[in-house]
Amino acid sequence: MRLSHKRKQGFLIAGSLLLMLIVITLGIAYQDPVWSDLNRRVGSNLYNFLDEVWIPVFAIITNIGSGYFSLPLTGLLVMYFLLQRNCWIAGLIAFNIIGVRQFNHLLKSIFEIARPNLEHLVHAGYYSFPSGHTMNSTAFFGLLAFLLSRYIVKTKKQSIWIWSIASILILLIGLSRVYLGVHYPIDVLGGFAAGGAWLFVSICIHSFLPIKERETGEKGQIRD
């Protein structure tokens, strides 16, 4: 049974609020000695888990989650949809990546949690919670998977593959931040939750776009 349009919007908004509640809970957990100690011990174990030979691999993975990768790709996607005369989707893509980066900066300035006292194997600045790479990647690659599923792929099986690849990539980016010593696990979990909340907001905004921007069609039109 297909959900009504308004009910889908309601679930997206509720899901976003629930995920932000999880972010707040994780931020508060930093103040609890028991959770804080567990967070540091798990993070240190992951940091020391793999051999140094994996450092270049995870450095590449973590760079995929950086603005050096997502911003140029966003530019290409915006240009593609503008050429397709789909200005609303182009605007949504730009809003998604710019907005999530600003939202991450705001959350970090609110919680003001310092980064791990470990050797950072890649450059990292500002506060630690929630993880920016993880949060940005969840929102960016999540929306990319959503749009690919609607614009490009033809079958449900292909859509599952798209979402699976995006999910694995997001998970690896989050794991890389812990392994490289720039985040603890709670930072990454907070990034997943906050990025998911922003993704739900972006998908919800998509549902409010003009109907012709979301209708089934040929050659680049969105299929519902």
C-alpha positions in Angstrom: 0.0 0.0 0.0 1.5 3.3 -1.1 1.7 6.1 1.5 -0.1 9.3 0.6 2.0 12.3 -0.3 1.4 14.2 2.9 2.0 11.2 5.0 5.4 10.7 3.4 6.2 14.3 4.3 5.1 13.7 7.8 7.3 10.6 8.2 10.3 12.5 6.8 9.8 15.4 9.2 9.3 13.1 12.2 12.3 11.1 11.2 14.4 14.2 11.0 13.3 15.4 14.4 14.0 11.9 15.9 17.5 11.8 14.4 18.2 15.3 15.8 17.1 14.0 19.2 19.7 11.2 18.9 22.3 13.8 18.1 21.5 15.8 21.2 21.5 12.6 23.3 25.0 11.6 21.9 26.3 15.1 22.6 25.1 14.8 26.2 26.7 11.4 26.5 30.1 13.1 26.2 29.4 14.6 29.6 28.8 11.2 31.2 32.0 9.6 32.5 31.0 6.0 31.7 30.0 6.7 28.1 32.9 9.1 27.6 35.4 6.5 28.8 33.8 3.8 26.6 33.9 6.2 23.6 37.6 6.8 24.1 38.5 3.1 24.6 36.6 1.9 21.5 38.0 4.8 19.5 41.6 4.0 20.6 41.1 0.3 19.8 39.9 1.1 16.3 42.7 3.6 15.9 45.2 0.8 16.6 43.3 -2.0 14.9 44.8 -2.0 11.4 48.4 -1.9 10.1 49.9 1.3 8.8 49.6 -0.1 5.3 45.9 0.9 5.4 46.6 4.6 6.1 46.8 5.6 2.4 43.6 3.6 1.7 41.6 5.3 4.4 43.1 8.7 3.6 41.6 8.3 0.1 38.3 7.2 1.5 38.2 10.1 3.9 39.0 12.6 1.1 35.9 11.3 -0.8 34.0 12.7 2.2 35.6 16.1 2.0 34.5 19.3 0.3 37.4 18.8 -2.2 35.3 15.9 -3.7 31.7 16.8 -3.0 31.7 20.5 -4.0 33.1 20.0 -7.5 30.8 17.0 -8.0 27.9 19.2 -6.8 28.9 21.8 -9.4 28.8 19.2 -12.1 25.4 17.9 -11.0 24.0 21.4 -10.8 25.2 22.1 -14.4 23.7 18.8 -15.6 20.2 19.5 -14.2 20.4 23.1 -15.4 21.1 21.8 -18.9 18.1 19.5 -18.4 16.1 22.6 -17.5 15.4 21.2 -14.1 16.3 24.3 -12.1 14.5 23.2 -8.9 16.5 20.0 -8.6 19.7 21.9 -9.3 18.8 24.3 -6.5 18.0 21.4 -4.2 21.4 19.8 -4.7 23.2 23.1 -4.0 21.0 23.7 -0.9 21.7 20.2 0.4 25.5 20.4 0.4 25.9 24.1 1.3 23.2 23.8 4.0 24.6 20.6 5.6 28.1 22.1 5.9 26.8 25.2 7.6 24.6 23.1 9.9 27.6 21.0 10.9 29.6 24.1 11.7 26.6 25.4 13.9 26.4 22.1 15.8 30.1 22.0 16.4 30.0 25.5 17.8 27.2 24.5 20.1 28.7 21.4 21.6 32.3 22.6 21.5 33.8 19.1 21.9 37.6 18.7 21.4 39.1 16.3 19.0 40.8 13.0 20.2 44.1 13.4 21.9 45.7 11.1 19.4 48.1 11.5 16.5 46.0 12.9 13.6 47.0 11.0 10.5 45.3 13.6 8.3 44.7 17.3 8.8 41.7 18.2 11.0 40.5 21.4 12.5 37.8 23.0 14.6 35.7 20.9 17.0 35.0 17.2 16.9 31.2 16.5 17.4 29.5 15.7 15.1 31.9 14.5 12.5 31.7 16.9 9.5 33.0 14.4 6.9 30.4 11.8 8.1 27.5 14.2 8.3 28.2 15.9 5.0 28.7 12.5 3.2 25.5 11.1 4.7 23.5 14.1 3.3 25.3 14.4 0.0 25.6 10.8 -1.1 22.2 10.0 0.4 20.6 12.7 -1.8 22.7 11.5 -4.7 21.4 8.0 -4.3 17.8 9.3 -4.0 18.1 11.3 -7.2 19.8 8.5 -9.1 17.1 6.1 -8.0 14.5 8.5 -9.4 16.2 9.9 -12.5 18.6 7.2 -13.8 17.9 3.6 -12.8 15.0 1.6 -14.3 14.4 -1.2 -11.8 14.0 -1.7 -8.1 17.0 -4.0 -8.1 19.2 -1.2 -9.6 17.8 1.2 -7.0 18.8 -1.2 -4.2 22.3 -1.4 -5.6 22.6 2.4 -5.7 21.5 2.7 -2.0 23.7 -0.2 -0.9 26.8 1.4 -2.6 26.0 4.8 -1.1 25.5 3.3 2.4 28.8 1.3 2.3 30.7 4.4 1.1 29.2 6.6 3.9 30.0 3.9 6.5 33.6 3.6 5.3 34.0 7.4 5.4 32.8 7.4 9.0 35.1 4.5 9.9 38.1 6.2 8.3 37.6 9.3 10.6 38.1 7.1 13.6 40.9 5.0 12.2 42.8 8.2 11.2 42.6 9.5 14.7 40.5 12.6 14.1 37.2 11.5 15.6 35.8 9.2 18.3 32.9 6.8 17.6 30.3 9.1 19.1 31.4 11.9 16.7 30.8 9.6 13.8 27.5 8.3 15.1 26.4 11.9 15.6 27.5 12.6 12.0 25.3 9.8 10.7 22.3 11.0 12.7 22.7 14.7 11.9 23.5 14.0 8.2 20.4 11.7 8.0 18.3 14.4 9.5 19.4 16.9 6.9 18.9 14.3 4.1 15.3 13.8 5.3 14.8 17.6 5.2 16.2 17.7 1.6 14.0 14.8 0.5 11.0 16.5 2.1 11.8 19.7 0.3 11.9 17.7 -2.9 8.3 16.5 -2.3 7.2 20.1 -2.3 8.7 20.9 -5.7 6.3 21.6 -8.6 4.6 18.5 -9.8 6.2 18.7 -13.3 9.6 18.5 -11.7 8.7 15.1 -10.1 6.6 13.4 -12.8 7.6 10.3 -14.7 9.0 11.0 -18.1 11.6 10.3 -20.7 15.2 11.6 -21.0 16.0 12.9 -17.5 12.5 13.4 -16.1 12.0 12.1 -12.6 9.9 9.0 -12.2 7.7 8.7 -9.2 
